[in-house]
Amino acid sequence: MITGELKSKVDKIWDTIWSVGISNPISVVEQLTYLLFIKRLDELHTLKERKAAG
């Protein structure tokens, strides 16, 4: 069971997504997956830029 700070963070994310009109849990998971994928690509790109510069 999720409790405490983690539950609070999950609830905040869910409330944000719900408030913009996405109420289907499958759509929420899909959108979060895209965001995590893009974030990881950005992190890898930044790492490669730092290696190239240094």
C-alpha distance matrix in Angstrom:
0.0 3.8 6.4 10.1 12.4 10.4 9.1 12.8 14.2 12.5 13.7 17.1 17.6 16.8 19.2 21.8 21.8 21.9 24.8 26.9 26.8 24.4 22.3 21.9 18.6 20.7 22.9 20.2 19.0 22.7 23.6 20.9 22.1 25.7 24.9 23.3 26.3 28.8 27.3 27.6 31.1 32.0 30.8 32.8 35.8 35.8 35.6 38.6 40.5 40.1 41.3 44.2 45.2 45.0
3.8 0.0 3.8 7.1 8.9 6.7 5.5 9.2 10.5 9.2 10.6 13.7 14.4 14.2 16.5 18.8 19.2 19.6 22.2 24.4 24.6 22.5 20.8 20.8 17.5 19.8 21.5 18.4 17.5 21.2 21.5 18.6 20.2 23.5 22.3 20.8 24.1 26.3 24.5 25.1 28.7 29.3 28.1 30.4 33.2 32.9 33.0 36.1 37.8 37.3 38.7 41.6 42.4 42.3
6.4 3.8 0.0 3.8 6.6 6.3 5.0 7.8 10.1 10.0 10.7 13.4 15.0 15.1 16.7 19.1 20.2 20.6 22.6 25.1 25.8 24.0 22.5 23.1 20.1 22.7 24.0 20.7 20.2 23.9 23.8 20.8 22.8 25.9 24.2 22.9 26.3 28.2 26.1 27.0 30.6 30.8 29.4 32.1 34.8 34.1 34.2 37.5 38.9 38.2 39.8 42.8 43.2 43.0
10.1 7.1 3.8 0.0 3.8 5.6 5.5 6.3 8.9 10.2 10.7 12.5 14.6 15.5 16.5 18.6 20.3 20.9 22.4 25.0 26.2 24.8 23.7 24.7 21.9 24.6 25.4 21.9 21.7 25.2 24.5 21.5 23.7 26.5 24.4 23.1 26.8 28.2 25.8 26.9 30.5 30.2 28.8 31.7 34.2 33.1 33.4 36.9 37.9 37.0 38.9 41.9 42.0 41.7
12.4 8.9 6.6 3.8 0.0 3.8 5.5 5.0 6.3 8.7 9.8 10.6 12.5 14.3 15.2 16.7 18.6 19.8 21.0 23.3 24.9 23.6 23.0 24.2 21.4 23.9 24.3 20.6 20.4 23.7 22.6 19.4 21.7 24.1 21.7 20.5 24.2 25.3 22.7 23.9 27.5 26.9 25.5 28.6 30.9 29.7 30.1 33.6 34.5 33.6 35.6 38.5 38.5 38.3
10.4 6.7 6.3 5.6 3.8 0.0 3.8 5.3 5.1 6.2 8.5 9.9 10.8 12.3 14.2 15.5 16.8 18.2 19.9 21.9 23.1 21.4 20.8 21.5 18.4 20.6 21.2 17.6 17.1 20.3 19.6 16.3 18.4 21.1 18.9 17.5 21.1 22.6 20.2 21.3 24.9 24.8 23.5 26.3 28.8 28.0 28.3 31.7 32.9 32.2 34.1 36.9 37.2 37.2
9.1 5.5 5.0 5.5 5.5 3.8 0.0 3.8 5.4 5.1 6.0 8.5 9.9 10.4 12.0 14.2 15.3 16.0 18.0 20.3 21.2 19.5 18.5 19.3 16.5 19.2 20.0 16.5 16.4 20.0 19.3 16.5 18.9 21.7 19.9 19.0 22.6 24.1 22.2 23.5 27.0 27.0 26.1 28.9 31.3 30.7 31.3 34.5 35.7 35.3 37.2 39.9 40.3 40.4
12.8 9.2 7.8 6.3 5.0 5.3 3.8 0.0 3.8 5.5 5.1 6.2 8.7 9.9 10.4 12.3 14.3 15.1 16.3 18.8 20.2 19.2 18.5 20.1 17.7 20.6 20.7 17.1 17.7 21.0 19.7 17.0 19.9 22.2 19.9 19.5 23.3 24.2 22.1 23.9 27.2 26.7 26.0 29.2 31.2 30.3 31.2 34.5 35.3 34.8 37.1 39.7 39.7 40.0
14.2 10.5 10.1 8.9 6.3 5.1 5.4 3.8 0.0 3.8 5.4 5.1 6.3 8.6 9.9 10.7 12.5 14.1 15.4 17.3 19.0 17.7 17.7 19.0 16.6 19.0 18.7 15.0 15.4 18.3 16.8 13.9 16.8 18.8 16.3 15.9 19.7 20.5 18.3 20.2 23.5 22.9 22.3 25.4 27.4 26.5 27.6 30.8 31.6 31.2 33.5 36.0 36.1 36.5
12.5 9.2 10.0 10.2 8.7 6.2 5.1 5.5 3.8 0.0 3.8 5.4 5.2 6.1 8.6 10.0 10.7 12.1 14.2 15.9 17.0 15.2 14.7 15.6 13.0 15.5 15.6 11.9 12.2 15.5 14.5 11.8 14.6 17.0 15.2 14.8 18.5 19.7 18.2 19.9 23.1 23.1 22.8 25.6 27.7 27.4 28.4 31.4 32.4 32.4 34.5 36.9 37.4 37.9
13.7 10.6 10.7 10.7 9.8 8.5 6.0 5.1 5.4 3.8 0.0 3.8 5.5 5.0 6.0 8.6 9.9 10.2 12.0 14.5 15.4 14.2 13.4 15.1 13.1 16.2 16.2 12.7 14.0 17.2 15.9 14.0 17.2 19.3 17.5 17.8 21.4 22.4 21.0 23.1 26.1 25.9 25.9 28.8 30.7 30.3 31.6 34.5 35.4 35.4 37.7 40.0 40.3 41.0
17.1 13.7 13.4 12.5 10.6 9.9 8.5 6.2 5.1 5.4 3.8 0.0 3.8 5.4 5.1 6.2 8.7 9.8 10.5 12.8 14.7 14.0 14.1 16.3 14.8 17.6 16.8 13.2 14.8 17.5 15.5 13.6 17.1 18.6 16.3 17.0 20.6 21.0 19.4 22.0 24.7 24.1 24.2 27.4 28.9 28.3 29.9 32.9 33.3 33.4 35.9 38.0 38.1 38.9
17.6 14.4 15.0 14.6 12.5 10.8 9.9 8.7 6.3 5.2 5.5 3.8 0.0 3.8 5.5 5.2 6.3 8.5 10.0 11.2 13.0 11.7 12.3 14.0 12.3 14.6 13.5 9.9 11.4 13.8 11.7 9.8 13.4 14.8 12.6 13.5 17.1 17.5 16.3 18.9 21.5 21.1 21.5 24.6 26.0 25.8 27.4 30.2 30.8 31.2 33.6 35.6 35.9 36.9
16.8 14.2 15.1 15.5 14.3 12.3 10.4 9.9 8.6 6.1 5.0 5.4 3.8 0.0 3.8 5.4 5.2 5.9 8.5 10.2 10.9 9.4 9.1 10.9 9.4 12.4 11.6 8.2 10.4 13.1 11.7 10.5 14.0 15.7 14.3 15.5 18.7 19.5 18.8 21.3 23.8 23.8 24.4 27.2 28.7 28.8 30.5 33.1 33.8 34.4 36.7 38.6 39.1 40.2
19.2 16.5 16.7 16.5 15.2 14.2 12.0 10.4 9.9 8.6 6.0 5.1 5.5 3.8 0.0 3.8 5.5 5.0 6.0 8.8 10.0 9.9 9.8 12.6 12.1 15.3 14.1 11.1 13.8 16.2 14.2 13.6 17.3 18.4 16.8 18.3 21.6 21.8 21.1 23.9 26.2 25.8 26.6 29.7 30.8 30.7 32.6 35.2 35.6 36.2 38.8 40.5 40.8 42.0
21.8 18.8 19.1 18.6 16.7 15.5 14.2 12.3 10.7 10.0 8.6 6.2 5.2 5.4 3.8 0.0 3.8 5.5 5.2 6.7 9.1 9.2 10.6 13.3 13.1 15.6 13.6 10.7 13.5 15.1 12.5 12.1 15.9 16.3 14.3 16.4 19.5 19.2 18.6 21.7 23.7 23.0 24.1 27.2 28.1 27.9 30.1 32.6 32.8 33.5 36.2 37.7 37.9 39.3
21.8 19.2 20.2 20.3 18.6 16.8 15.3 14.3 12.5 10.7 9.9 8.7 6.3 5.2 5.5 3.8 0.0 3.8 5.5 5.5 6.8 5.8 7.6 9.9 10.0 12.1 9.9 7.2 10.5 11.8 9.4 9.8 13.4 13.9 12.7 15.0 17.7 17.7 17.8 20.7 22.5 22.4 23.8 26.5 27.4 27.7 29.9 32.1 32.5 33.6 36.1 37.5 38.0 39.6
21.9 19.6 20.6 20.9 19.8 18.2 16.0 15.1 14.1 12.1 10.2 9.8 8.5 5.9 5.0 5.5 3.8 0.0 3.8 5.5 5.3 5.2 5.5 8.8 9.7 12.5 10.8 8.8 12.4 13.9 12.2 12.9 16.4 17.1 16.3 18.5 21.1 21.4 21.5 24.4 26.2 26.1 27.5 30.2 31.2 31.5 33.7 35.9 36.3 37.4 39.9 41.3 41.8 43.4
24.8 22.2 22.6 22.4 21.0 19.9 18.0 16.3 15.4 14.2 12.0 10.5 10.0 8.5 6.0 5.2 5.5 3.8 0.0 3.8 5.4 7.4 8.6 12.2 13.4 16.0 13.8 12.0 15.6 16.8 14.4 15.2 18.8 19.0 17.7 20.3 22.9 22.5 22.6 25.7 27.4 26.8 28.4 31.3 31.9 31.9 34.4 36.6 36.7 37.8 40.5 41.7 41.9 43.6
26.9 24.4 25.1 25.0 23.3 21.9 20.3 18.8 17.3 15.9 14.5 12.8 11.2 10.2 8.8 6.7 5.5 5.5 3.8 0.0 3.8 6.0 8.8 11.8 13.4 15.2 12.3 11.1 14.8 15.1 12.4 14.0 17.3 16.8 15.8 18.9 21.1 20.4 20.9 24.2 25.3 24.9 26.9 29.6 29.8 30.2 32.8 34.8 34.8 36.2 38.8 39.8 40.1 42.1
26.8 24.6 25.8 26.2 24.9 23.1 21.2 20.2 19.0 17.0 15.4 14.7 13.0 10.9 10.0 9.1 6.8 5.3 5.4 3.8 0.0 3.8 6.0 9.1 11.5 13.3 10.6 10.4 14.2 14.4 12.6 14.7 17.7 17.5 17.2 20.2 22.1 21.9 22.8 25.8 26.9 26.9 29.0 31.4 31.9 32.5 35.0 36.8 37.1 38.6 41.1 42.1 42.7 44.6
24.4 22.5 24.0 24.8 23.6 21.4 19.5 19.2 17.7 15.2 14.2 14.0 11.7 9.4 9.9 9.2 5.8 5.2 7.4 6.0 3.8 0.0 3.8 5.9 8.1 9.6 6.9 6.8 10.5 10.9 9.6 11.7 14.5 14.7 14.9 17.5 19.4 19.6 20.7 23.4 24.6 25.1 27.0 29.2 29.9 30.9 33.1 34.9 35.5 37.0 39.2 40.4 41.2 43.1
22.3 20.8 22.5 23.7 23.0 20.8 18.5 18.5 17.7 14.7 13.4 14.1 12.3 9.1 9.8 10.6 7.6 5.5 8.6 8.8 6.0 3.8 0.0 3.8 6.2 8.8 7.6 7.4 10.8 12.1 11.7 13.3 15.9 16.9 17.3 19.4 21.4 22.2 23.1 25.5 27.1 27.7 29.3 31.5 32.6 33.5 35.5 37.4 38.2 39.6 41.7 43.0 44.0 45.6
21.9 20.8 23.1 24.7 24.2 21.5 19.3 20.1 19.0 15.6 15.1 16.3 14.0 10.9 12.6 13.3 9.9 8.8 12.2 11.8 9.1 5.9 3.8 0.0 3.8 5.5 5.3 6.4 8.9 10.0 10.8 12.5 14.4 15.7 16.8 18.6 20.2 21.5 22.8 24.7 26.2 27.4 28.9 30.7 32.0 33.3 35.0 36.7 37.9 39.4 41.2 42.5 43.8 45.4
18.6 17.5 20.1 21.9 21.4 18.4 16.5 17.7 16.6 13.0 13.1 14.8 12.3 9.4 12.1 13.1 10.0 9.7 13.4 13.4 11.5 8.1 6.2 3.8 0.0 3.8 5.4 4.9 6.3 8.6 9.9 10.6 12.2 14.3 15.4 16.4 18.3 20.1 21.0 22.5 24.5 25.8 26.9 28.7 30.3 31.5 32.9 34.8 36.2 37.5 39.1 40.8 42.1 43.4
20.7 19.8 22.7 24.6 23.9 20.6 19.2 20.6 19.0 15.5 16.2 17.6 14.6 12.4 15.3 15.6 12.1 12.5 16.0 15.2 13.3 9.6 8.8 5.5 3.8 0.0 3.8 5.4 5.2 6.2 8.7 10.0 10.6 12.5 14.4 15.4 16.5 18.6 20.0 21.2 22.7 24.5 25.8 27.2 28.8 30.4 31.7 33.3 34.9 36.4 37.8 39.3 40.9 42.3
22.9 21.5 24.0 25.4 24.3 21.2 20.0 20.7 18.7 15.6 16.2 16.8 13.5 11.6 14.1 13.6 9.9 10.8 13.8 12.3 10.6 6.9 7.6 5.3 5.4 3.8 0.0 3.8 5.5 4.9 6.1 8.5 9.7 10.6 12.3 14.2 15.3 16.6 18.3 20.0 21.2 22.7 24.4 25.9 27.1 28.7 30.4 31.8 33.1 34.8 36.5 37.7 39.1 40.8
20.2 18.4 20.7 21.9 20.6 17.6 16.5 17.1 15.0 11.9 12.7 13.2 9.9 8.2 11.1 10.7 7.2 8.8 12.0 11.1 10.4 6.8 7.4 6.4 4.9 5.4 3.8 0.0 3.8 5.4 5.2 6.1 8.5 10.0 10.6 12.3 14.2 15.5 16.4 18.4 20.1 21.2 22.5 24.5 25.9 27.0 28.7 30.5 31.7 33.1 34.9 36.4 37.6 39.0
19.0 17.5 20.2 21.7 20.4 17.1 16.4 17.7 15.4 12.2 14.0 14.8 11.4 10.4 13.8 13.5 10.5 12.4 15.6 14.8 14.2 10.5 10.8 8.9 6.3 5.2 5.5 3.8 0.0 3.8 5.5 5.1 6.0 8.7 9.9 10.4 12.1 14.3 15.2 16.4 18.3 19.9 20.9 22.5 24.3 25.7 26.9 28.7 30.3 31.6 33.0 34.7 36.2 37.5
22.7 21.2 23.9 25.2 23.7 20.3 20.0 21.0 18.3 15.5 17.2 17.5 13.8 13.1 16.2 15.1 11.8 13.9 16.8 15.1 14.4 10.9 12.1 10.0 8.6 6.2 4.9 5.4 3.8 0.0 3.8 5.5 5.1 6.4 8.8 10.0 10.6 12.5 14.3 15.5 16.7 18.6 20.1 21.4 22.8 24.5 26.0 27.4 28.9 30.6 32.0 33.3 34.9 36.5
23.6 21.5 23.8 24.5 22.6 19.6 19.3 19.7 16.8 14.5 15.9 15.5 11.7 11.7 14.2 12.5 9.4 12.2 14.4 12.4 12.6 9.6 11.7 10.8 9.9 8.7 6.1 5.2 5.5 3.8 0.0 3.8 5.4 5.2 6.3 8.7 9.9 10.7 12.3 14.4 15.5 16.7 18.5 20.2 21.2 22.6 24.5 26.0 27.1 28.8 30.6 31.8 33.1 34.8
20.9 18.6 20.8 21.5 19.4 16.3 16.5 17.0 13.9 11.8 14.0 13.6 9.8 10.5 13.6 12.1 9.8 12.9 15.2 14.0 14.7 11.7 13.3 12.5 10.6 10.0 8.5 6.1 5.1 5.5 3.8 0.0 3.8 5.4 5.0 6.1 8.5 9.9 10.4 12.3 14.3 15.3 16.4 18.4 19.9 21.0 22.5 24.5 25.7 27.0 28.7 30.3 31.6 33.0
22.1 20.2 22.8 23.7 21.7 18.4 18.9 19.9 16.8 14.6 17.2 17.1 13.4 14.0 17.3 15.9 13.4 16.4 18.8 17.3 17.7 14.5 15.9 14.4 12.2 10.6 9.7 8.5 6.0 5.1 5.4 3.8 0.0 3.8 5.4 5.2 6.1 8.6 9.8 10.6 12.4 14.3 15.4 16.6 18.4 20.0 21.2 22.8 24.5 25.9 27.2 28.8 30.4 31.8
25.7 23.5 25.9 26.5 24.1 21.1 21.7 22.2 18.8 17.0 19.3 18.6 14.8 15.7 18.4 16.3 13.9 17.1 19.0 16.8 17.5 14.7 16.9 15.7 14.3 12.5 10.6 10.0 8.7 6.4 5.2 5.4 3.8 0.0 3.8 5.5 5.1 6.2 8.5 9.9 10.6 12.3 14.3 15.5 16.5 18.4 20.1 21.3 22.6 24.5 26.0 27.1 28.7 30.4
24.9 22.3 24.2 24.4 21.7 18.9 19.9 19.9 16.3 15.2 17.5 16.3 12.6 14.3 16.8 14.3 12.7 16.3 17.7 15.8 17.2 14.9 17.3 16.8 15.4 14.4 12.3 10.6 9.9 8.8 6.3 5.0 5.4 3.8 0.0 3.8 5.4 5.2 6.1 8.6 9.9 10.6 12.3 14.3 15.3 16.4 18.4 20.1 21.1 22.6 24.5 25.8 27.0 28.6
23.3 20.8 22.9 23.1 20.5 17.5 19.0 19.5 15.9 14.8 17.8 17.0 13.5 15.5 18.3 16.4 15.0 18.5 20.3 18.9 20.2 17.5 19.4 18.6 16.4 15.4 14.2 12.3 10.4 10.0 8.7 6.1 5.2 5.5 3.8 0.0 3.8 5.5 5.0 6.2 8.7 9.9 10.5 12.4 14.2 15.3 16.5 18.5 20.0 21.1 22.7 24.4 25.8 27.0
26.3 24.1 26.3 26.8 24.2 21.1 22.6 23.3 19.7 18.5 21.4 20.6 17.1 18.7 21.6 19.5 17.7 21.1 22.9 21.1 22.1 19.4 21.4 20.2 18.3 16.5 15.3 14.2 12.1 10.6 9.9 8.5 6.1 5.1 5.4 3.8 0.0 3.8 5.4 5.2 6.3 8.7 10.0 10.7 12.4 14.3 15.5 16.8 18.5 20.2 21.4 22.8 24.6 26.0
28.8 26.3 28.2 28.2 25.3 22.6 24.1 24.2 20.5 19.7 22.4 21.0 17.5 19.5 21.8 19.2 17.7 21.4 22.5 20.4 21.9 19.6 22.2 21.5 20.1 18.6 16.6 15.5 14.3 12.5 10.7 9.9 8.6 6.2 5.2 5.5 3.8 0.0 3.8 5.4 5.1 6.2 8.7 9.9 10.5 12.3 14.3 15.4 16.5 18.5 20.1 21.1 22.6 24.4
27.3 24.5 26.1 25.8 22.7 20.2 22.2 22.1 18.3 18.2 21.0 19.4 16.3 18.8 21.1 18.6 17.8 21.5 22.6 20.9 22.8 20.7 23.1 22.8 21.0 20.0 18.3 16.4 15.2 14.3 12.3 10.4 9.8 8.5 6.1 5.0 5.4 3.8 0.0 3.8 5.5 5.1 6.2 8.8 9.9 10.6 12.4 14.4 15.4 16.6 18.6 20.1 21.1 22.6
27.6 25.1 27.0 26.9 23.9 21.3 23.5 23.9 20.2 19.9 23.1 22.0 18.9 21.3 23.9 21.7 20.7 24.4 25.7 24.2 25.8 23.4 25.5 24.7 22.5 21.2 20.0 18.4 16.4 15.5 14.4 12.3 10.6 9.9 8.6 6.2 5.2 5.4 3.8 0.0 3.8 5.3 5.0 6.2 8.6 9.8 10.6 12.4 14.3 15.4 16.6 18.4 20.0 21.2
31.1 28.7 30.6 30.5 27.5 24.9 27.0 27.2 23.5 23.1 26.1 24.7 21.5 23.8 26.2 23.7 22.5 26.2 27.4 25.3 26.9 24.6 27.1 26.2 24.5 22.7 21.2 20.1 18.3 16.7 15.5 14.3 12.4 10.6 9.9 8.7 6.3 5.1 5.5 3.8 0.0 3.8 5.4 5.2 6.1 8.6 9.9 10.7 12.3 14.3 15.5 16.6 18.4 20.1
32.0 29.3 30.8 30.2 26.9 24.8 27.0 26.7 22.9 23.1 25.9 24.1 21.1 23.8 25.8 23.0 22.4 26.1 26.8 24.9 26.9 25.1 27.7 27.4 25.8 24.5 22.7 21.2 19.9 18.6 16.7 15.3 14.3 12.3 10.6 9.9 8.7 6.2 5.1 5.3 3.8 0.0 3.8 5.5 5.1 6.1 8.6 9.9 10.5 12.3 14.3 15.3 16.5 18.3
30.8 28.1 29.4 28.8 25.5 23.5 26.1 26.0 22.3 22.8 25.9 24.2 21.5 24.4 26.6 24.1 23.8 27.5 28.4 26.9 29.0 27.0 29.3 28.9 26.9 25.8 24.4 22.5 20.9 20.1 18.5 16.4 15.4 14.3 12.3 10.5 10.0 8.7 6.2 5.0 5.4 3.8 0.0 3.8 5.5 5.1 6.2 8.7 9.9 10.7 12.4 14.3 15.4 16.6
32.8 30.4 32.1 31.7 28.6 26.3 28.9 29.2 25.4 25.6 28.8 27.4 24.6 27.2 29.7 27.2 26.5 30.2 31.3 29.6 31.4 29.2 31.5 30.7 28.7 27.2 25.9 24.5 22.5 21.4 20.2 18.4 16.6 15.5 14.3 12.4 10.7 9.9 8.8 6.2 5.2 5.5 3.8 0.0 3.8 5.4 5.1 6.3 8.7 10.0 10.7 12.4 14.3 15.5
35.8 33.2 34.8 34.2 30.9 28.8 31.3 31.2 27.4 27.7 30.7 28.9 26.0 28.7 30.8 28.1 27.4 31.2 31.9 29.8 31.9 29.9 32.6 32.0 30.3 28.8 27.1 25.9 24.3 22.8 21.2 19.9 18.4 16.5 15.3 14.2 12.4 10.5 9.9 8.6 6.1 5.1 5.5 3.8 0.0 3.8 5.4 5.2 6.2 8.7 10.0 10.6 12.4 14.3
35.8 32.9 34.1 33.1 29.7 28.0 30.7 30.3 26.5 27.4 30.3 28.3 25.8 28.8 30.7 27.9 27.7 31.5 31.9 30.2 32.5 30.9 33.5 33.3 31.5 30.4 28.7 27.0 25.7 24.5 22.6 21.0 20.0 18.4 16.4 15.3 14.3 12.3 10.6 9.8 8.6 6.1 5.1 5.4 3.8 0.0 3.8 5.5 5.1 6.3 8.7 9.9 10.6 12.3
35.6 33.0 34.2 33.4 30.1 28.3 31.3 31.2 27.6 28.4 31.6 29.9 27.4 30.5 32.6 30.1 29.9 33.7 34.4 32.8 35.0 33.1 35.5 35.0 32.9 31.7 30.4 28.7 26.9 26.0 24.5 22.5 21.2 20.1 18.4 16.5 15.5 14.3 12.4 10.6 9.9 8.6 6.2 5.1 5.4 3.8 0.0 3.8 5.4 5.2 6.3 8.7 10.0 10.7
38.6 36.1 37.5 36.9 33.6 31.7 34.5 34.5 30.8 31.4 34.5 32.9 30.2 33.1 35.2 32.6 32.1 35.9 36.6 34.8 36.8 34.9 37.4 36.7 34.8 33.3 31.8 30.5 28.7 27.4 26.0 24.5 22.8 21.3 20.1 18.5 16.8 15.4 14.4 12.4 10.7 9.9 8.7 6.3 5.2 5.5 3.8 0.0 3.8 5.4 5.1 6.1 8.6 10.0
40.5 37.8 38.9 37.9 34.5 32.9 35.7 35.3 31.6 32.4 35.4 33.3 30.8 33.8 35.6 32.8 32.5 36.3 36.7 34.8 37.1 35.5 38.2 37.9 36.2 34.9 33.1 31.7 30.3 28.9 27.1 25.7 24.5 22.6 21.1 20.0 18.5 16.5 15.4 14.3 12.3 10.5 9.9 8.7 6.2 5.1 5.4 3.8 0.0 3.8 5.5 5.1 6.1 8.6
40.1 37.3 38.2 37.0 33.6 32.2 35.3 34.8 31.2 32.4 35.4 33.4 31.2 34.4 36.2 33.5 33.6 37.4 37.8 36.2 38.6 37.0 39.6 39.4 37.5 36.4 34.8 33.1 31.6 30.6 28.8 27.0 25.9 24.5 22.6 21.1 20.2 18.5 16.6 15.4 14.3 12.3 10.7 10.0 8.7 6.3 5.2 5.4 3.8 0.0 3.8 5.4 5.1 6.0
41.3 38.7 39.8 38.9 35.6 34.1 37.2 37.1 33.5 34.5 37.7 35.9 33.6 36.7 38.8 36.2 36.1 39.9 40.5 38.8 41.1 39.2 41.7 41.2 39.1 37.8 36.5 34.9 33.0 32.0 30.6 28.7 27.2 26.0 24.5 22.7 21.4 20.1 18.6 16.6 15.5 14.3 12.4 10.7 10.0 8.7 6.3 5.1 5.5 3.8 0.0 3.8 5.5 5.3
44.2 41.6 42.8 41.9 38.5 36.9 39.9 39.7 36.0 36.9 40.0 38.0 35.6 38.6 40.5 37.7 37.5 41.3 41.7 39.8 42.1 40.4 43.0 42.5 40.8 39.3 37.7 36.4 34.7 33.3 31.8 30.3 28.8 27.1 25.8 24.4 22.8 21.1 20.1 18.4 16.6 15.3 14.3 12.4 10.6 9.9 8.7 6.1 5.1 5.4 3.8 0.0 3.8 5.6
45.2 42.4 43.2 42.0 38.5 37.2 40.3 39.7 36.1 37.4 40.3 38.1 35.9 39.1 40.8 37.9 38.0 41.8 41.9 40.1 42.7 41.2 44.0 43.8 42.1 40.9 39.1 37.6 36.2 34.9 33.1 31.6 30.4 28.7 27.0 25.8 24.6 22.6 21.1 20.0 18.4 16.5 15.4 14.3 12.4 10.6 10.0 8.6 6.1 5.1 5.5 3.8 0.0 3.8
45.0 42.3 43.0 41.7 38.3 37.2 40.4 40.0 36.5 37.9 41.0 38.9 36.9 40.2 42.0 39.3 39.6 43.4 43.6 42.1 44.6 43.1 45.6 45.4 43.4 42.3 40.8 39.0 37.5 36.5 34.8 33.0 31.8 30.4 28.6 27.0 26.0 24.4 22.6 21.2 20.1 18.3 16.6 15.5 14.3 12.3 10.7 10.0 8.6 6.0 5.3 5.6 3.8 0.0
